[in-house]
């Protein structure tokens, strides 16, 4: 069986490669567990000076693997799995990097936003379109790293942006042609490896501490609670219930088409 996550240490860099290529690297529970394990190993490995998260097959990640069904209870999933992984990257003692190409949406986007540095292919597709699925972000970093009105547009309208646009908004540091992306990321990794490790760790702690004092940690925790609340509200939301009924009858694509056409609450009475 092909591993859903591939890991390696290349020179001074630990690599985590999402490998669920059949589903555009949609993240399942097995993959979450494997990423936690990899980060634990890389933290202890003195050879590793930086960690890169990327995806095989031309995509970073299309988000949470919806074929597993909705996590239940959702609050436990947010606190102990999805947001916990993004926080693990954000507060990891060594620099973390997301190398993004292809789809980087939903839970995949939130994973990338947990990294310290994000480098994207110019034509990558990045964003949080969960509102089409009756969800909101778990790791709600967008209001913390972009302009308020852009954050509202991205989350409330479910818009996605290219890698080039992501740089302008603040989601990514730089965008490159897809065939140059990994070469550029390797340059950054070599630069990190040339710098004093202890000082780098303290620098990261100082930056994160300053951001937390400005409200980052509180904002993320609030976003977790709102994501959990929304999941509970969906259990009695007739539109959401009709959406899932439509998925069971005609598939996800058909259900999304009905939502985007203006709702599906009254579809059974047409």
C-alpha positions as a Markdown table, in Angstrom:
| # | Residue | x | y | z |
|---|---|---|---|---|
| 1 | Unk | 0.0 | 0.0 | 0.0 |
| 2 | Unk | 1.3 | 3.5 | -0.9 |
| 3 | Unk | 2.0 | 5.7 | 2.1 |
| 4 | Unk | -0.3 | 8.7 | 2.4 |
| 5 | Unk | 2.6 | 10.7 | 3.7 |
| 6 | Unk | 6.2 | 10.6 | 2.6 |
| 7 | Unk | 9.0 | 12.0 | 4.8 |
| 8 | Unk | 12.7 | 12.4 | 4.3 |
| 9 | Unk | 15.7 | 14.4 | 5.6 |
| 10 | Unk | 17.5 | 16.1 | 2.7 |
| 11 | Unk | 20.7 | 17.8 | 3.9 |
| 12 | Unk | 19.4 | 19.9 | 6.8 |
| 13 | Unk | 15.7 | 19.9 | 5.9 |
| 14 | Unk | 12.9 | 17.6 | 7.0 |
| 15 | Unk | 10.4 | 17.1 | 4.2 |
| 16 | Unk | 6.7 | 16.1 | 4.7 |
| 17 | Unk | 5.0 | 15.3 | 1.4 |
| 18 | Unk | 1.3 | 14.7 | 1.2 |
| 19 | Unk | 0.8 | 11.7 | -1.0 |
| 20 | Unk | -2.9 | 11.1 | -1.4 |
| 21 | Unk | -2.6 | 12.0 | -5.0 |
| 22 | Unk | -5.7 | 10.2 | -6.1 |
| 23 | Unk | -7.7 | 12.7 | -4.2 |
| 24 | Unk | -5.5 | 15.8 | -4.8 |
| 25 | Unk | -3.9 | 15.2 | -1.4 |
| 26 | Unk | -7.1 | 15.5 | 0.6 |
| 27 | Unk | -6.2 | 15.0 | 4.2 |
| 28 | Unk | -7.5 | 12.0 | 6.1 |
| 29 | Unk | -7.0 | 10.9 | 9.7 |
| 30 | Unk | -4.1 | 8.6 | 8.8 |
| 31 | Unk | -2.3 | 11.6 | 7.2 |
| 32 | Unk | -2.9 | 13.9 | 10.2 |
| 33 | Unk | -1.4 | 11.2 | 12.5 |
| 34 | Unk | 1.6 | 10.7 | 10.2 |
| 35 | Unk | 2.3 | 14.5 | 10.1 |
| 36 | Unk | 2.2 | 14.7 | 13.9 |
| 37 | Unk | 4.6 | 11.8 | 14.1 |
| 38 | Unk | 6.9 | 13.3 | 11.5 |
| 39 | Unk | 7.0 | 16.7 | 13.3 |
| 40 | Unk | 7.9 | 14.9 | 16.6 |
| 41 | Unk | 10.8 | 13.1 | 14.9 |
| 42 | Unk | 12.0 | 16.2 | 13.1 |
| 43 | Unk | 11.9 | 18.2 | 16.4 |
| 44 | Unk | 14.3 | 15.7 | 18.0 |
| 45 | Unk | 16.5 | 15.2 | 15.0 |
| 46 | Unk | 19.5 | 17.6 | 15.4 |
| 47 | Unk | 20.3 | 17.3 | 11.7 |
| 48 | Unk | 17.0 | 19.0 | 10.8 |
| 49 | Unk | 17.2 | 22.8 | 10.8 |
| 50 | Unk | 13.9 | 23.5 | 8.9 |
| 51 | Unk | 10.8 | 21.6 | 7.9 |
| 52 | Unk | 9.0 | 21.8 | 4.6 |
| 53 | Unk | 5.4 | 20.7 | 4.0 |
| 54 | Unk | 4.4 | 20.1 | 0.4 |
| 55 | Unk | 2.4 | 17.8 | -1.8 |
| 56 | Unk | 3.1 | 15.2 | -4.5 |
| 57 | Unk | 1.4 | 15.0 | -7.8 |
| 58 | Unk | 1.1 | 18.8 | -8.5 |
| 59 | Unk | -1.2 | 19.7 | -5.6 |
| 60 | Unk | -0.6 | 20.8 | -2.0 |
| 61 | Unk | -4.0 | 19.7 | -0.7 |
| 62 | Unk | -7.6 | 19.9 | -1.7 |
| 63 | Unk | -8.6 | 20.0 | 2.0 |
| 64 | Unk | -10.2 | 17.6 | 4.4 |
| 65 | Unk | -11.1 | 14.3 | 2.9 |
| 66 | Unk | -14.9 | 14.5 | 2.9 |
| 67 | Unk | -15.3 | 10.8 | 2.0 |
| 68 | Unk | -14.7 | 10.2 | 5.7 |
| 69 | Unk | -17.8 | 12.0 | 6.7 |
| 70 | Unk | -18.0 | 15.0 | 9.0 |
| 71 | Unk | -15.8 | 14.5 | 12.1 |
| 72 | Unk | -17.8 | 14.0 | 15.3 |
| 73 | Unk | -17.7 | 15.6 | 17.8 |
| 74 | Unk | -16.4 | 18.4 | 15.6 |
| 75 | Unk | -15.1 | 20.4 | 18.5 |
| 76 | Unk | -12.7 | 17.6 | 19.4 |
| 77 | Unk | -11.5 | 17.4 | 15.8 |
| 78 | Unk | -10.8 | 21.1 | 15.6 |
| 79 | Unk | -9.0 | 21.2 | 19.0 |
| 80 | Unk | -7.1 | 18.0 | 18.8 |
| 81 | Unk | -6.5 | 17.4 | 15.1 |
| 82 | Unk | -6.9 | 20.1 | 12.4 |
| 83 | Unk | -6.1 | 23.3 | 14.4 |
| 84 | Unk | -3.7 | 21.5 | 16.6 |
| 85 | Unk | -1.6 | 20.5 | 13.5 |
| 86 | Unk | -1.6 | 24.1 | 12.2 |
| 87 | Unk | -0.5 | 25.3 | 15.6 |
| 88 | Unk | 2.1 | 22.7 | 15.8 |
| 89 | Unk | 3.7 | 24.1 | 12.6 |
| 90 | Unk | 3.2 | 27.7 | 13.8 |
| 91 | Unk | 4.8 | 27.2 | 17.2 |
| 92 | Unk | 7.3 | 24.5 | 16.1 |
| 93 | Unk | 10.7 | 25.4 | 17.5 |
| 94 | Unk | 12.4 | 25.2 | 14.1 |
| 95 | Unk | 11.4 | 27.2 | 11.0 |
| 96 | Unk | 8.5 | 25.7 | 9.0 |
| 97 | Unk | 7.8 | 26.3 | 5.3 |
| 98 | Unk | 4.9 | 25.5 | 3.0 |
| 99 | Unk | 5.7 | 24.9 | -0.7 |
| 100 | Unk | 2.4 | 25.3 | -2.4 |
| 101 | Unk | 1.3 | 24.3 | -5.9 |
| 102 | Unk | -2.0 | 23.3 | -7.5 |
| 103 | Unk | -4.9 | 23.2 | -5.1 |
| 104 | Unk | -4.3 | 24.6 | -1.6 |
| 105 | Unk | -7.9 | 25.0 | -0.2 |
| 106 | Unk | -9.9 | 24.4 | 2.9 |
| 107 | Unk | -8.0 | 22.3 | 5.4 |
| 108 | Unk | -5.0 | 22.3 | 3.0 |
| 109 | Unk | -4.9 | 26.1 | 3.1 |
| 110 | Unk | -5.2 | 26.1 | 6.9 |
| 111 | Unk | -2.2 | 23.6 | 7.0 |
| 112 | Unk | -0.2 | 25.9 | 4.8 |
| 113 | Unk | -1.0 | 29.0 | 6.9 |
| 114 | Unk | 0.4 | 27.3 | 9.9 |
| 115 | Unk | 3.9 | 27.5 | 8.4 |
| 116 | Unk | 6.2 | 30.4 | 9.1 |
| 117 | Unk | 7.0 | 30.9 | 5.5 |
| 118 | Unk | 4.9 | 30.2 | 2.4 |
| 119 | Unk | 6.2 | 30.0 | -1.1 |
| 120 | Unk | 3.7 | 29.3 | -3.9 |
| 121 | Unk | 3.5 | 28.5 | -7.6 |
| 122 | Unk | 2.1 | 31.5 | -9.5 |
| 123 | Unk | -0.9 | 29.5 | -10.7 |
| 124 | Unk | -1.7 | 27.8 | -7.3 |
| 125 | Unk | -5.3 | 28.0 | -6.2 |
| 126 | Unk | -5.5 | 29.1 | -2.6 |
| 127 | Unk | -8.4 | 29.9 | -0.2 |
| 128 | Unk | -11.2 | 28.8 | 2.0 |
| 129 | Unk | -14.3 | 27.9 | 0.0 |
| 130 | Unk | -15.9 | 25.9 | 2.9 |
| 131 | Unk | -19.0 | 28.1 | 3.0 |
| 132 | Unk | -20.3 | 26.2 | 0.0 |
| 133 | Unk | -20.2 | 23.1 | 2.2 |
| 134 | Unk | -21.8 | 24.9 | 5.2 |
| 135 | Unk | -18.5 | 25.1 | 7.0 |
| 136 | Unk | -16.1 | 27.9 | 8.1 |
| 137 | Unk | -12.4 | 27.8 | 8.7 |
| 138 | Unk | -11.0 | 25.8 | 11.7 |
| 139 | Unk | -7.7 | 27.6 | 11.8 |
| 140 | Unk | -9.0 | 31.1 | 11.1 |
| 141 | Unk | -5.8 | 32.8 | 10.3 |
| 142 | Unk | -7.0 | 35.0 | 7.4 |
| 143 | Unk | -8.3 | 37.9 | 9.5 |
| 144 | Unk | -4.9 | 37.9 | 11.3 |
| 145 | Unk | -2.7 | 38.1 | 8.1 |
| 146 | Unk | -4.8 | 40.1 | 5.6 |
| 147 | Unk | -6.9 | 43.2 | 5.3 |
| 148 | Unk | -10.2 | 43.0 | 7.2 |
| 149 | Unk | -12.4 | 43.5 | 4.1 |
| 150 | Unk | -10.4 | 41.0 | 2.1 |
| 151 | Unk | -10.7 | 38.5 | 4.9 |
| 152 | Unk | -14.5 | 38.9 | 4.9 |
| 153 | Unk | -14.6 | 38.6 | 1.1 |
| 154 | Unk | -12.5 | 35.4 | 1.2 |
| 155 | Unk | -14.5 | 33.6 | 3.9 |
| 156 | Unk | -18.0 | 35.0 | 3.3 |
| 157 | Unk | -17.9 | 34.5 | -0.4 |
| 158 | Unk | -15.6 | 31.5 | -0.5 |
| 159 | Unk | -13.2 | 33.1 | -3.0 |
| 160 | Unk | -9.9 | 31.6 | -4.0 |
| 161 | Unk | -6.8 | 33.4 | -5.3 |
| 162 | Unk | -3.8 | 32.5 | -7.3 |
| 163 | Unk | -0.3 | 32.2 | -5.9 |
| 164 | Unk | 0.5 | 35.7 | -7.3 |
| 165 | Unk | -2.5 | 37.2 | -5.7 |
| 166 | Unk | -1.7 | 35.4 | -2.4 |
| 167 | Unk | 1.5 | 37.3 | -2.2 |
| 168 | Unk | -0.3 | 40.6 | -2.6 |
| 169 | Unk | -2.8 | 39.7 | 0.2 |
| 170 | Unk | -0.2 | 38.4 | 2.6 |
| 171 | Unk | -0.8 | 34.7 | 2.4 |
| 172 | Unk | 2.5 | 33.9 | 0.7 |
| 173 | Unk | 6.0 | 35.4 | 0.8 |
| 174 | Unk | 6.8 | 34.9 | -2.9 |
| 175 | Unk | 5.4 | 33.3 | -6.0 |
| 176 | Unk | 7.4 | 31.5 | -8.6 |
| 177 | Unk | 6.8 | 29.6 | -11.8 |
| 178 | Unk | 5.8 | 26.1 | -10.8 |
| 179 | Unk | 8.9 | 24.5 | -12.2 |
| 180 | Unk | 11.1 | 26.8 | -10.1 |
| 181 | Unk | 9.2 | 26.5 | -6.8 |
| 182 | Unk | 11.2 | 23.7 | -5.1 |
| 183 | Unk | 14.5 | 25.1 | -6.3 |
| 184 | Unk | 13.6 | 28.4 | -4.6 |
| 185 | Unk | 12.4 | 26.7 | -1.4 |
| 186 | Unk | 15.7 | 24.8 | -1.3 |
| 187 | Unk | 17.6 | 28.1 | -1.4 |
| 188 | Unk | 15.6 | 29.3 | 1.6 |
| 189 | Unk | 16.4 | 26.0 | 3.4 |
| 190 | Unk | 20.1 | 26.4 | 2.7 |
| 191 | Unk | 20.0 | 29.9 | 4.0 |
| 192 | Unk | 18.3 | 28.8 | 7.2 |
| 193 | Unk | 20.8 | 26.0 | 7.7 |
| 194 | Unk | 23.6 | 28.6 | 7.5 |
| 195 | Unk | 22.3 | 30.6 | 10.4 |
| 196 | Unk | 22.7 | 29.9 | 14.1 |
| 197 | Unk | 20.1 | 27.4 | 15.2 |
| 198 | Unk | 19.7 | 28.7 | 18.8 |
| 199 | Unk | 19.3 | 32.3 | 17.7 |
| 200 | Unk | 16.8 | 31.2 | 15.0 |
| 201 | Unk | 14.7 | 29.5 | 17.6 |
| 202 | Unk | 14.7 | 32.5 | 19.9 |
| 203 | Unk | 13.9 | 34.8 | 16.9 |
| 204 | Unk | 10.8 | 32.7 | 16.1 |
| 205 | Unk | 9.7 | 32.7 | 19.7 |
| 206 | Unk | 10.0 | 36.5 | 19.8 |
| 207 | Unk | 8.0 | 36.9 | 16.6 |
| 208 | Unk | 5.3 | 34.6 | 17.7 |
| 209 | Unk | 5.1 | 36.1 | 21.2 |
| 210 | Unk | 4.7 | 39.6 | 19.7 |
| 211 | Unk | 1.9 | 38.4 | 17.4 |
| 212 | Unk | 0.2 | 36.6 | 20.3 |
| 213 | Unk | 0.4 | 39.8 | 22.4 |
| 214 | Unk | -1.4 | 41.5 | 19.4 |
| 215 | Unk | -4.2 | 39.0 | 19.6 |
| 216 | Unk | -3.2 | 36.2 | 17.2 |
| 217 | Unk | -3.6 | 33.3 | 19.7 |
| 218 | Unk | -6.9 | 34.6 | 21.0 |
| 219 | Unk | -8.2 | 35.1 | 17.5 |
| 220 | Unk | -7.3 | 31.5 | 16.5 |
| 221 | Unk | -8.9 | 30.1 | 19.7 |
| 222 | Unk | -12.1 | 32.1 | 19.0 |
| 223 | Unk | -12.1 | 30.8 | 15.4 |
| 224 | Unk | -11.9 | 27.2 | 16.8 |
| 225 | Unk | -15.0 | 27.8 | 19.0 |
| 226 | Unk | -16.9 | 29.4 | 16.1 |
| 227 | Unk | -16.1 | 26.4 | 13.8 |
| 228 | Unk | -17.3 | 24.0 | 16.5 |
| 229 | Unk | -20.5 | 26.1 | 17.1 |
| 230 | Unk | -21.2 | 26.2 | 13.3 |
| 231 | Unk | -20.9 | 22.4 | 13.2 |
| 232 | Unk | -23.5 | 22.0 | 16.0 |
| 233 | Unk | -25.8 | 24.6 | 14.3 |
| 234 | Unk | -25.6 | 22.6 | 11.1 |
| 235 | Unk | -27.3 | 19.6 | 12.8 |
| 236 | Unk | -30.6 | 21.6 | 12.8 |
| 237 | Unk | -30.0 | 23.7 | 9.7 |
| 238 | Unk | -32.6 | 22.5 | 7.1 |
| 239 | Unk | -30.5 | 23.8 | 4.3 |
| 240 | Unk | -27.5 | 21.8 | 5.5 |
| 241 | Unk | -29.6 | 18.7 | 6.0 |
| 242 | Unk | -31.0 | 19.0 | 2.5 |
| 243 | Unk | -27.5 | 19.5 | 1.2 |
| 244 | Unk | -26.3 | 16.2 | 2.7 |
| 245 | Unk | -29.4 | 14.4 | 1.4 |
| 246 | Unk | -28.6 | 15.7 | -2.1 |
| 247 | Unk | -25.0 | 14.4 | -1.7 |
| 248 | Unk | -26.4 | 10.9 | -0.9 |
| 249 | Unk | -28.8 | 11.0 | -3.8 |
| 250 | Unk | -26.8 | 12.6 | -6.6 |
| 251 | Unk | -23.3 | 13.2 | -5.4 |
| 252 | Unk | -21.3 | 16.1 | -4.1 |
| 253 | Unk | -21.0 | 18.0 | -7.4 |
| 254 | Unk | -24.8 | 18.0 | -7.9 |
| 255 | Unk | -25.3 | 19.3 | -4.3 |
| 256 | Unk | -22.8 | 22.1 | -4.8 |
| 257 | Unk | -24.4 | 23.1 | -8.0 |
| 258 | Unk | -27.7 | 23.5 | -6.2 |
| 259 | Unk | -26.2 | 25.5 | -3.4 |
| 260 | Unk | -24.5 | 27.8 | -5.9 |
| 261 | Unk | -27.7 | 28.2 | -7.8 |
| 262 | Unk | -29.4 | 29.7 | -4.8 |
| 263 | Unk | -30.0 | 27.1 | -2.2 |
| 264 | Unk | -31.5 | 23.6 | -1.9 |
| 265 | Unk | -33.9 | 23.9 | 1.0 |
| 266 | Unk | -37.0 | 23.7 | -1.2 |
| 267 | Unk | -35.6 | 21.5 | -3.9 |
| 268 | Unk | -37.7 | 18.5 | -2.9 |
| 269 | Unk | -40.8 | 20.5 | -3.6 |
| 270 | Unk | -40.0 | 21.6 | -7.1 |
